[in-house]
Amino acid sequence: MNLFDTIAEMGHEQVVVCHDKSCGYRGIIAIHDTTLGPALGGTRFWHYASDEEAIIDVLRLSRGMTYKNAVAGLNLGGGKAIIMGDGKTTRREMIFRAHGRFVDSLGGRYITAEDVMTTPADMEFVYMETDHVAGLPGRSGDPSPVTAHGVFRSIQASAHERWGSDDLAGKHVTVQGLGHVGYHLCRELHAAGAQLTVTDIDAERVRRVVTECGATAVGSDDIYGVDADIFAPCALGGVINDRTLPQLKVEVVSGAANNQLLETRHGDMLAERGILYAPDYVANAGGVINVYGELHRWDAERSLRKADEIYDTMLNVFEIAREQSVPTYVAADRLAEKRLTDVRNLVPRSPASVGAS
């Protein structure tokens, strides 16, 4: 892997590799684009098979945050951080305080929050070292309910596009991944009258959703072949790939997971098969909306109302895809790139004009 060629190709501004020997902290912070504002993106705590795998993941995730924030209409750029190691460790304070010091060294160019295998409590440790952190207890806290609501609205928009109605009563939805977001999504889908088939590697999570939502449980590998209307991937990325895509028996893919397409060509393959794909970073923008609301002191209701707008944004993506005869993932990128270009092209205000009456 040639790092400089890769970040040039992907458009990154900065990649910071961080290490603190005293606590075994190893982290990477990637800032993709700050055109719209400081780069916002959560910190993921994960065991990676190699350094290269970790770098590729943080680069893809940070670029995705730029597009997600742009499409969501937020004045934020895109960034992401990963901590390499055992995300279940109980020795967390010094690791996250070390992480906070590196975040602080960037002087506000990057704002972090929770992500996979990190919690609001972890962000409190980060907050001991920097103000450039969100998702703190007592403020916006866990963004999962807002993220799930945005995905629910994405599924409704997808249903409207495919079947002419956003009524989900009687629709069969398969949900992969029953963590915080997947759980809250299942509750909304159940309340809307959807039939649920679910899976997760954690048996207790499965039991909870089966009990509370009347769901049917299947094995992790069996979820792809279930004959249903909608597939909602809410675990890790890359689940739409050469192995899984031929198994799909659904008309819509719309879920919360980041980077659901292993490669962009898998978006083309979904379109060729007539499966409507709701681009992931449009669908799951509720999390960053929640964090943005915290930064601007919104109450919970305002964040939920903003997440409701994902419905209209997704319909806009589908409209662009139809009008320009492109796959939906391309349409979403074009919508994001247009906002970035429009902001870059704004005529700068002269100092004398600022505050002038």
Backbone torsions as a table, in degrees:
resi	resn	phi	psi	omega
1	MET	NA	125.5	174.9
2	ASN	-96.5	104.7	-170.3
3	LEU	-60.5	-46.9	-175.5
4	PHE	-67.2	-37.3	175.9
5	ASP	-64.6	-39.3	-178.1
6	THR	-66.2	-46.9	-178.1
7	ILE	-70.9	-28.5	175.6
8	ALA	-67.7	-42.7	-179.6
9	GLU	-65.3	-38.2	-177.2
10	MET	-87.0	-10.8	174.0
11	GLY	86.7	22.5	-178.8
12	HIS	-76.2	147.1	176.0
13	GLU	-89.3	-35.4	-170.3
14	GLN	-159.9	138.5	172.9
15	VAL	-131.8	124.7	-176.6
16	VAL	-115.8	122.8	176.4
17	VAL	-99.6	126.5	-169.5
18	CYS	-123.1	145.0	-179.4
19	HIS	-151.3	134.8	172.2
20	ASP	-131.9	107.2	-174.3
21	LYS	-63.6	-32.8	-172.9
22	SER	-59.9	-33.4	-178.1
23	CYS	-119.6	2.7	179.8
24	GLY	77.0	20.0	-179.4
25	TYR	-74.7	130.3	172.3
26	ARG	-134.1	118.9	-176.0
27	GLY	-139.5	161.2	174.7
28	ILE	-134.8	130.5	175.4
29	ILE	-116.4	124.9	-179.3
30	ALA	-116.9	124.3	174.7
31	ILE	-107.7	116.1	-176.0
32	HIS	-86.7	-55.8	-173.3
33	ASP	-154.3	131.6	179.8
34	THR	-116.8	25.6	178.7
35	THR	-57.3	-44.1	-174.6
36	LEU	-87.9	-14.0	-177.5
37	GLY	154.1	-171.2	178.8
38	PRO	-59.9	147.7	-177.6
39	ALA	-74.5	124.0	177.5
40	LEU	-113.6	135.7	174.8
41	GLY	-178.4	146.5	-174.8
42	GLY	-73.1	173.2	176.4
43	THR	-107.4	124.2	180.0
44	ARG	-102.8	132.6	179.8
45	PHE	-110.4	107.4	-169.3
46	TRP	-147.0	149.9	174.6
47	HIS	-90.0	113.9	179.6
48	TYR	-101.7	146.8	-178.6
49	ALA	-69.8	-25.1	-178.1
50	SER	-156.8	163.6	175.6
51	ASP	-62.2	-39.1	-178.8
52	GLU	-63.2	-41.5	178.1
53	GLU	-61.2	-40.2	179.6
54	ALA	-65.2	-43.8	-179.3
55	ILE	-63.7	-45.4	180.0
56	ILE	-61.0	-41.4	-178.8
57	ASP	-63.7	-47.1	-177.4
58	VAL	-68.9	-31.4	176.7
59	LEU	-68.0	-45.4	179.6
60	ARG	-64.5	-43.3	-177.7
61	LEU	-65.9	-40.8	-178.3
62	SER	-68.8	-39.2	175.6
63	ARG	-63.4	-40.4	177.3
64	GLY	-60.3	-33.6	179.1
65	MET	-67.9	-35.6	176.6
66	THR	-59.2	-47.8	-178.1
67	TYR	-69.4	-39.3	179.4
68	LYS	-61.8	-48.4	-178.5
69	ASN	-66.2	-36.4	179.1
70	ALA	-65.9	-48.1	-178.7
71	VAL	-65.5	-33.1	-179.5
72	ALA	-75.1	-6.8	178.8
73	GLY	77.1	27.6	-178.7
74	LEU	-99.8	147.9	177.5
75	ASN	-88.1	63.2	-178.5
76	LEU	-140.1	144.3	172.6
77	GLY	-88.0	-170.3	-175.6
78	GLY	-116.5	132.1	174.8
79	GLY	-153.1	172.7	178.4
80	LYS	-162.0	155.0	175.4
81	ALA	-134.3	147.9	172.9
82	ILE	-129.6	145.4	170.4
83	ILE	-113.8	127.0	-177.5
84	MET	-89.7	125.1	179.2
85	GLY	152.7	-166.2	-178.3
86	ASP	-83.5	106.2	-177.4
87	GLY	-66.5	-10.7	179.8
88	LYS	-96.6	2.0	-177.7
89	THR	-59.7	146.5	176.3
90	THR	-90.4	-8.6	179.8
91	ARG	-91.6	81.6	-167.2
92	ARG	-109.3	-29.8	-170.8
93	GLU	-57.1	-54.1	-174.0
94	MET	-68.9	-33.4	177.7
95	ILE	-61.8	-47.0	-176.6
96	PHE	-77.9	-26.9	173.4
97	ARG	-69.1	-39.1	175.4
98	ALA	-61.8	-42.1	178.2
99	HIS	-61.2	-43.2	179.4
100	GLY	-59.7	-35.7	179.3
101	ARG	-66.7	-38.7	178.0
102	PHE	-71.0	-37.7	175.2
103	VAL	-60.3	-43.4	-178.4
104	ASP	-64.7	-31.6	-178.6
105	SER	-64.1	-16.9	-179.4
106	LEU	-85.8	-1.6	170.3
107	GLY	64.2	29.4	178.2
108	GLY	94.1	-1.3	176.5
109	ARG	-68.0	-23.6	-178.9
110	TYR	-131.3	132.0	175.4
111	ILE	-115.8	127.8	-177.9
112	THR	-104.0	170.3	178.5
113	ALA	-161.9	-175.4	-179.2
114	GLU	-77.1	161.5	177.7
115	ASP	-156.6	-154.3	-178.3
116	VAL	-58.8	126.0	176.9
117	MET	67.0	20.0	171.0
118	THR	-129.2	158.2	-170.7
119	THR	-134.5	167.1	172.4
120	PRO	-55.8	-34.0	177.7
121	ALA	-63.7	-37.7	176.0
122	ASP	-63.8	-37.5	-179.5
123	MET	-67.5	-25.2	174.5
124	GLU	-64.8	-37.7	175.8
125	PHE	-65.3	-41.2	177.1
126	VAL	-60.9	-40.4	-177.7
127	TYR	-64.7	-22.3	175.3
128	MET	-64.0	-20.0	-174.5
129	GLU	-116.4	-14.6	-177.2
130	THR	-156.4	150.3	173.2
131	ASP	-87.0	-7.7	-173.6
132	HIS	-89.1	61.9	-177.1
133	VAL	-149.4	145.6	178.2
134	ALA	-132.9	178.2	-177.6
135	GLY	78.6	30.9	-176.4
136	LEU	-84.9	148.2	175.4
137	PRO	-58.7	141.2	179.4
138	GLY	85.5	-8.1	174.9
139	ARG	-112.8	-120.9	178.0
140	SER	-75.4	-28.8	176.8
141	GLY	61.9	-142.2	-176.1
142	ASP	-64.6	118.2	-178.6
143	PRO	-82.0	-1.5	-171.8
144	SER	-56.8	-44.2	-179.9
145	PRO	-61.2	-38.1	179.5
146	VAL	-71.2	-40.7	176.5
147	THR	-59.4	-47.0	-179.1
148	ALA	-62.0	-39.2	179.8
149	HIS	-64.9	-40.1	177.0
150	GLY	-62.4	-40.3	178.2
151	VAL	-66.2	-40.2	176.4
152	PHE	-58.3	-43.5	178.4
153	ARG	-67.1	-33.2	175.4
154	SER	-64.2	-41.7	178.7
155	ILE	-64.8	-40.1	176.6
156	GLN	-62.5	-42.8	178.7
157	ALA	-63.8	-39.3	178.7
158	SER	-64.5	-40.7	177.1
159	ALA	-62.7	-40.7	178.6
160	HIS	-62.5	-42.0	180.0
161	GLU	-66.0	-40.9	-174.8
162	ARG	-83.5	-41.1	-172.1
163	TRP	-118.1	0.5	176.8
164	GLY	82.7	5.8	178.6
165	SER	-151.0	142.2	178.0
166	ASP	-93.5	10.7	176.7
167	ASP	-71.8	122.1	-176.9
168	LEU	-99.2	2.2	179.3
169	ALA	-59.0	124.2	179.5
170	GLY	84.9	-9.3	177.5
171	LYS	-73.8	140.5	-179.4
172	HIS	-96.4	117.3	-177.5
173	VAL	-117.6	128.9	173.8
174	THR	-100.1	130.7	-176.6
175	VAL	-119.3	121.9	178.9
176	GLN	-106.0	114.0	-179.5
177	GLY	101.1	113.6	-173.6
178	LEU	-120.1	37.4	172.5
179	GLY	-70.4	-156.4	-175.6
180	HIS	-57.1	-48.1	-177.0
181	VAL	-69.4	-48.4	-178.9
182	GLY	-59.1	-38.7	178.9
183	TYR	-63.7	-50.0	-179.4
184	HIS	-65.1	-34.8	176.8
185	LEU	-63.1	-44.1	179.3
186	CYS	-60.0	-39.0	178.7
187	ARG	-62.9	-42.1	178.7
188	GLU	-68.1	-42.4	179.6
189	LEU	-63.3	-41.9	178.8
190	HIS	-62.3	-43.2	178.9
191	ALA	-63.5	-28.0	179.3
192	ALA	-84.7	-0.8	176.6
193	GLY	91.0	13.3	179.4
194	ALA	-77.1	151.7	172.6
195	GLN	-91.2	132.3	-172.3
196	LEU	-116.7	135.4	166.5
197	THR	-123.5	129.1	-168.5
198	VAL	-132.9	161.8	174.2
199	THR	-153.1	154.0	175.5
200	ASP	-165.7	153.4	177.8
201	ILE	-74.7	-14.6	179.1
202	ASP	-98.5	111.8	-175.1
203	ALA	-64.1	-32.4	-179.6
204	GLU	-67.2	-38.2	176.3
205	ARG	-61.7	-42.0	179.5
206	VAL	-62.6	-46.7	-179.1
207	ARG	-59.1	-39.2	-178.8
208	ARG	-62.2	-46.0	-178.0
209	VAL	-72.2	-36.9	176.6
210	VAL	-60.7	-43.2	-178.2
211	THR	-70.0	-46.4	-172.6
212	GLU	-81.9	-27.8	-172.5
213	CYS	-120.2	6.0	179.3
214	GLY	62.8	28.4	-177.0
215	ALA	-77.8	159.8	171.1
216	THR	-101.4	135.6	-178.6
217	ALA	-100.7	141.8	174.0
218	VAL	-135.1	167.9	179.1
219	GLY	-69.4	161.3	-176.0
220	SER	-56.9	-43.0	-178.2
221	ASP	-81.7	-16.4	-177.0
222	ASP	-81.5	-17.4	-174.0
223	ILE	-61.8	-31.8	-175.5
224	TYR	-68.1	-30.6	-175.1
225	GLY	-94.2	4.5	179.5
226	VAL	-69.7	132.0	178.4
227	ASP	-78.0	106.1	-174.1
228	ALA	-145.8	-177.0	177.8
229	ASP	-92.4	-42.0	-171.4
230	ILE	-135.4	136.6	173.7
231	PHE	-110.0	124.4	-179.6
232	ALA	-115.9	94.7	176.5
233	PRO	-76.1	120.7	-177.2
234	CYS	-129.4	24.5	177.3
235	ALA	-110.2	-131.7	-179.3
236	LEU	-87.5	174.9	-173.8
237	GLY	-82.3	178.3	176.1
238	GLY	73.4	17.1	-175.0
239	VAL	-81.3	-14.5	173.3
240	ILE	-98.4	103.2	-172.3
241	ASN	-147.1	-175.5	-175.5
242	ASP	-61.7	-30.4	-178.2
243	ARG	-80.4	-42.0	-171.9
244	THR	-87.8	-33.6	-172.4
245	LEU	-58.8	-42.7	179.4
246	PRO	-64.7	-18.4	-179.0
247	GLN	-82.1	-19.4	-172.2
248	LEU	-63.5	133.2	176.6
249	LYS	-125.8	51.9	-178.7
250	VAL	-130.2	167.9	176.9
251	GLU	-105.4	-14.4	-176.8
252	VAL	-139.4	139.2	168.2
253	VAL	-118.5	117.0	-179.0
254	SER	-152.9	111.0	-177.0
255	GLY	-151.0	-172.1	-171.6
256	ALA	-97.6	-16.8	-174.8
257	ALA	-64.1	145.8	174.0
258	ASN	-81.3	148.3	174.2
259	ASN	51.3	53.0	-177.8
260	GLN	-65.1	-33.8	178.4
261	LEU	-81.3	121.7	178.2
262	LEU	-61.8	-41.6	174.7
263	GLU	-137.0	156.4	-178.1
264	THR	-60.2	-30.3	-179.3
265	ARG	-61.2	-22.6	178.1
266	HIS	-71.7	-24.6	170.6
267	GLY	-67.8	-38.2	175.9
268	ASP	-64.3	-40.7	-178.3
269	MET	-66.7	-37.7	175.1
270	LEU	-60.4	-45.0	-179.7
271	ALA	-62.9	-41.0	179.5
272	GLU	-62.6	-32.4	179.1
273	ARG	-85.0	-1.4	179.5
274	GLY	78.1	19.4	178.0
275	ILE	-94.4	123.1	-179.2
276	LEU	-76.5	122.2	-179.9
277	TYR	-106.6	123.6	174.0
278	ALA	-91.9	107.2	-174.4
279	PRO	-50.6	131.8	-169.0
280	ASP	-60.0	-42.2	-173.9
281	TYR	-74.0	-14.4	170.7
282	VAL	-79.9	-45.8	-176.3
283	ALA	-65.0	-38.7	-171.4
284	ASN	-100.5	20.8	-177.0
285	ALA	-71.7	-5.9	-179.9
286	GLY	-58.8	-32.7	-179.8
287	GLY	-63.6	-46.4	-179.8
288	VAL	-72.9	-29.7	174.1
289	ILE	-62.0	-41.8	178.7
290	ASN	-62.2	-43.4	179.7
291	VAL	-67.6	-42.4	177.7
292	TYR	-59.0	-39.9	177.6
293	GLY	-62.7	-38.2	177.0
294	GLU	-63.7	-44.1	-178.6
295	LEU	-62.2	-29.8	-177.9
296	HIS	-107.1	14.5	174.2
297	ARG	61.5	38.3	173.5
298	TRP	-75.8	155.4	170.0
299	ASP	-86.6	171.6	-174.3
300	ALA	-61.9	-37.0	-178.0
301	GLU	-65.1	-36.9	-179.7
302	ARG	-68.1	-37.7	177.7
303	SER	-63.8	-40.6	177.8
304	LEU	-64.5	-39.3	178.8
305	ARG	-64.3	-39.2	177.7
306	LYS	-65.6	-39.2	178.0
307	ALA	-63.9	-29.0	176.4
308	ASP	-58.9	-28.9	-178.0
309	GLU	-66.3	-15.1	176.8
310	ILE	-58.3	-31.9	177.0
311	TYR	-56.3	-52.6	-177.8
312	ASP	-69.6	-36.9	178.1
313	THR	-62.3	-42.0	-179.9
314	MET	-65.7	-40.7	176.2
315	LEU	-61.2	-35.6	176.7
316	ASN	-64.2	-41.8	177.0
317	VAL	-60.3	-46.5	-179.8
318	PHE	-62.2	-37.9	179.4
319	GLU	-64.7	-44.1	177.8
320	ILE	-61.1	-42.2	-179.8
321	ALA	-60.4	-42.1	179.1
322	ARG	-67.6	-48.0	-174.8
323	GLU	-66.0	-35.9	-175.9
324	GLN	-100.8	1.2	178.5
325	SER	53.5	51.4	178.5
326	VAL	-128.0	158.1	173.9
327	PRO	-61.8	157.2	-174.9
328	THR	-64.9	-31.9	-179.8
329	TYR	-67.3	-32.3	175.7
330	VAL	-70.0	-41.4	179.6
331	ALA	-61.0	-41.3	178.9
332	ALA	-64.2	-43.1	177.6
333	ASP	-59.8	-42.1	-179.2
334	ARG	-65.5	-36.7	177.5
335	LEU	-64.8	-43.4	178.8
336	ALA	-66.3	-44.7	-177.7
337	GLU	-65.1	-32.7	177.6
338	LYS	-64.2	-42.8	179.8
339	ARG	-65.7	-41.9	178.0
340	LEU	-60.3	-44.7	179.8
341	THR	-65.0	-42.7	-179.6
342	ASP	-60.3	-40.9	-179.8
343	VAL	-70.8	-40.2	178.0
344	ARG	-60.8	-33.3	-175.0
345	ASN	-86.8	-3.2	177.4
346	LEU	-60.4	139.2	177.8
347	VAL	-70.5	125.0	-179.6
348	PRO	-61.9	142.5	175.5
349	ARG	-79.3	138.1	175.2
350	SER	-76.1	150.9	-179.7
351	PRO	-54.2	-34.0	-177.5
352	ALA	-68.4	-24.6	-175.5
353	SER	-83.9	-18.3	-176.7
354	VAL	-70.1	121.1	178.3
355	GLY	82.4	0.4	-179.3
356	ALA	-71.7	146.3	179.8
357	SER	-92.7	NA	NA
